Amino acid sequence: MEKITPKTYEKYIKALMDISSAITSEQYLEDILKLIVMVTARVTGVEICSLWLIDESEKPVRIRLKATQAIEPEYVRDRALTMKEGVVGFVITHNQPLIVKDVLEEPRFKEKEMAKKLGLVSMVSVPLQVKNEKVIGVLNCFTSEPHEFSETEVNLIRAVANQAAVAILNTELMVQTKVIQEELETRKLVERAKEVLMRRRNMTGEQAYRWMQKRSMDSRKSIRHIAEAVLLSDEI
């Protein structure tokens, strides 16, 4: 971890700008998460950054490891904790940073095998939060040497984390919006194709839909693809 100097401040500002640019990009969530951990590790000089997000699709709710810039992809897969487990659980439930001088001596730290393998010693864990809204995850920063994280360092990392939270929420919203738009467009195409089949094959609306559904299953193509084919054949 490097000392806080004017040059370091400039690097943090650059990190915020990099993440801000991601907010309006067409990248999807996985790419955004990779960008966040890479940028944060680069500008802070820490050994490794890891990013955990709350997964509310599960009951009980769990916290999942979603990105890190220096661990094998296999390690990231299916790493999850409950809301009451580990350093990340503490940071989320208390909505405050946690500094750990030696992760191997910290009872709440659950990834000791990973820490031994990669030679990690100190860490700071900060919540990912947008303004006064709920916490959506945690950003962890690790050093390979014993390190006392200063208040200034923690505040700078929190600034990066908060900007990251905005990028994540905006990306999720963008993906959801695209999915909704595609669904609406598909429905319109299917309705138009149903009208064509009803007219050309003397089918009811339900029969026309079932016909397209069967063709979709038989051909292993989406129902949208079948609907577009029906409309195209009607134009020829």
C-alpha positions in Angstrom: 0.0 0.0 0.0 1.5 3.3 -1.1 1.6 6.5 1.0 -1.2 9.1 0.4 0.5 11.8 -1.8 -0.9 14.3 -4.3 0.0 11.8 -7.0 -1.9 9.1 -5.2 -5.0 11.3 -5.0 -4.7 11.8 -8.7 -4.7 8.1 -9.2 -7.8 7.7 -7.0 -9.6 10.4 -9.0 -8.6 8.5 -12.2 -10.0 5.4 -10.6 -13.3 7.1 -9.9 -13.4 8.4 -13.5 -12.7 4.9 -14.9 -15.6 3.5 -12.9 -17.8 6.4 -13.7 -17.2 5.8 -17.4 -18.4 2.2 -16.9 -21.7 3.5 -15.6 -22.7 4.7 -19.1 -21.0 1.9 -21.0 -22.6 -1.0 -22.8 -20.6 -3.5 -20.8 -22.5 -6.1 -18.8 -22.2 -6.7 -15.0 -19.5 -9.3 -15.1 -17.2 -6.9 -17.1 -18.0 -4.0 -14.8 -17.1 -6.1 -11.7 -13.8 -7.1 -13.2 -13.1 -3.5 -14.0 -13.8 -2.4 -10.5 -11.4 -4.8 -8.8 -8.7 -4.2 -11.3 -8.9 -0.4 -11.1 -9.1 -0.5 -7.3 -6.1 -2.8 -6.9 -4.0 -0.7 -9.4 -4.6 2.7 -7.8 -4.4 1.6 -4.1 -1.3 -0.6 -4.6 -2.9 -3.5 -2.7 -2.2 -7.1 -3.6 -5.7 -8.3 -4.2 -9.2 -6.8 -4.3 -12.3 -9.0 -4.1 -16.0 -7.9 -4.6 -18.9 -9.6 -2.9 -22.6 -8.9 -3.7 -25.8 -9.7 -1.9 -27.9 -12.3 -3.7 -31.5 -11.8 -2.7 -32.7 -14.4 -5.1 -31.8 -17.1 -2.5 -33.6 -17.8 0.7 -32.0 -17.2 3.1 -30.2 -14.3 1.4 -26.5 -15.0 0.8 -23.4 -13.0 -0.1 -21.5 -14.2 -3.2 -18.0 -13.6 -4.3 -18.4 -12.1 -7.8 -15.0 -10.8 -8.9 -11.3 -10.7 -8.0 -8.4 -9.8 -10.2 -5.8 -12.3 -9.0 -7.5 -15.6 -8.0 -8.2 -18.5 -10.3 -11.7 -18.4 -11.8 -12.5 -21.8 -10.3 -12.0 -20.2 -6.8 -14.6 -17.5 -7.5 -17.2 -20.0 -8.6 -19.8 -20.8 -5.9 -18.1 -18.9 -3.0 -21.0 -17.8 -0.8 -21.6 -16.8 2.9 -24.7 -16.1 4.9 -25.5 -12.6 6.0 -24.0 -13.4 9.4 -20.8 -15.1 8.3 -17.3 -13.8 7.8 -15.9 -10.3 7.5 -18.2 -9.5 4.6 -21.2 -10.5 6.7 -20.1 -8.2 9.5 -19.5 -5.2 7.2 -22.9 -5.6 5.5 -24.9 -6.1 8.7 -23.1 -3.2 10.5 -22.7 -1.0 7.4 -19.2 0.0 8.4 -15.6 -0.7 7.3 -13.6 -3.3 9.1 -9.8 -3.3 9.2 -7.9 -6.5 9.9 -4.2 -6.4 10.8 -3.7 -10.2 10.2 -6.4 -12.2 8.4 -5.0 -15.5 9.7 -5.6 -14.3 13.3 -9.1 -12.9 12.6 -11.8 -15.4 13.6 -14.4 -13.8 11.3 -12.2 -14.2 8.2 -13.3 -17.4 6.4 -10.9 -17.5 3.5 -7.7 -18.5 5.4 -6.6 -21.2 2.9 -6.8 -18.6 0.1 -4.8 -16.1 2.2 -2.1 -18.6 3.0 -1.8 -19.6 -0.7 -1.5 -16.0 -1.9 0.5 -14.6 1.1 -2.1 -12.1 2.2 -1.8 -10.4 5.6 -3.8 -7.2 6.2 -7.1 -6.2 4.8 -9.8 -3.5 4.8 -13.4 -4.4 4.0 -15.8 -1.6 3.0 -19.5 -1.6 2.2 -20.8 -0.9 -1.3 -23.5 1.7 -0.8 -25.3 4.3 -2.9 -25.8 7.4 -0.9 -28.1 6.5 2.0 -29.6 3.5 0.4 -29.0 -0.1 1.6 -25.7 -1.9 1.2 -25.5 -4.1 -1.9 -22.2 -5.7 -1.2 -18.6 -5.4 0.0 -15.2 -4.5 -1.5 -12.2 -6.1 0.2 -8.6 -4.9 -0.3 -5.7 -7.1 0.8 -1.9 -6.4 1.3 0.9 -8.9 1.3 2.7 -7.1 4.1 1.4 -6.0 7.6 -0.3 -2.6 7.0 -2.1 -0.1 9.2 -4.9 1.4 7.0 -5.2 5.1 7.8 -8.5 6.9 8.0 -7.6 8.7 4.7 -6.9 5.4 2.9 -10.2 3.9 4.2 -12.2 7.0 3.1 -10.6 6.9 -0.4 -11.4 3.2 -0.8 -15.0 3.9 0.4 -15.2 6.6 -2.3 -14.2 4.1 -4.9 -16.6 1.5 -3.4 -19.5 3.9 -3.5 -18.8 4.8 -7.1 -18.6 1.1 -7.9 -22.0 0.6 -6.3 -23.5 3.2 -8.6 -22.0 1.4 -11.6 -23.3 -2.0 -10.4 -26.9 -0.7 -9.8 -27.0 1.1 -13.1 -25.6 -1.9 -15.0 -28.2 -4.2 -13.4 -30.9 -1.7 -14.3 -29.6 -1.5 -17.9 -29.7 -5.3 -18.2 -33.2 -5.5 -16.7 -34.4 -2.7 -19.1 -32.9 -4.5 -22.1 -34.5 -7.8 -21.1 -37.9 -6.1 -20.7 -37.5 -4.3 -24.0 -36.6 -7.6 -25.8 -39.6 -9.3 -24.1 -42.0 -6.6 -25.3 -40.6 -6.7 -28.8 -40.9 -10.5 -28.9 -44.5 -10.3 -27.7 -45.3 -7.8 -30.5 -43.7 -10.0 -33.1 -45.5 -13.1 -31.8 -48.9 -11.3 -31.9 -48.3 -10.2 -35.5 -47.2 -13.7 -36.5 -50.3 -15.1 -34.9 -52.5 -12.8 -37.0 -50.7 -14.1 -40.1 -51.2 -17.7 -39.2 -54.8 -17.1 -38.3 -55.4 -15.5 -41.7 -53.4 -17.9 -43.8 -54.1 -21.2 -42.0 -57.5 -20.5 -40.7 -56.3 -21.0 -37.1 -57.5 -19.6 -33.8 -55.1 -17.4 -31.8 -54.4 -20.3 -29.4 -53.7 -22.7 -32.2 -51.4 -20.3 -33.9 -49.4 -19.8 -30.7 -49.2 -23.5 -30.1 -48.0 -24.1 -33.7 -45.2 -21.5 -33.2 -44.4 -23.0 -29.8 -44.1 -26.5 -31.3 -41.9 -25.3 -34.2 -39.7 -23.5 -31.7 -39.2 -26.7 -29.6 -38.7 -28.9 -32.6 -36.2 -26.7 -34.3 -34.6 -25.5 -31.0 -34.9 -22.0 -32.0 -36.5 -19.2 -30.0 -40.2 -18.4 -30.5 -39.1 -14.9 -31.6 -37.1 -16.5 -34.4 -40.1 -18.5 -35.5 -42.4 -15.4 -35.4 -39.9 -13.5 -37.5 -39.8 -16.3 -40.1 -43.6 -16.3 -40.3 -43.6 -12.6 -40.9 -40.9 -12.8 -43.5 -42.7 -15.5 -45.4 -45.8 -13.4 -45.4 -43.9 -10.5 -47.0 -42.5 -12.7 -49.8 
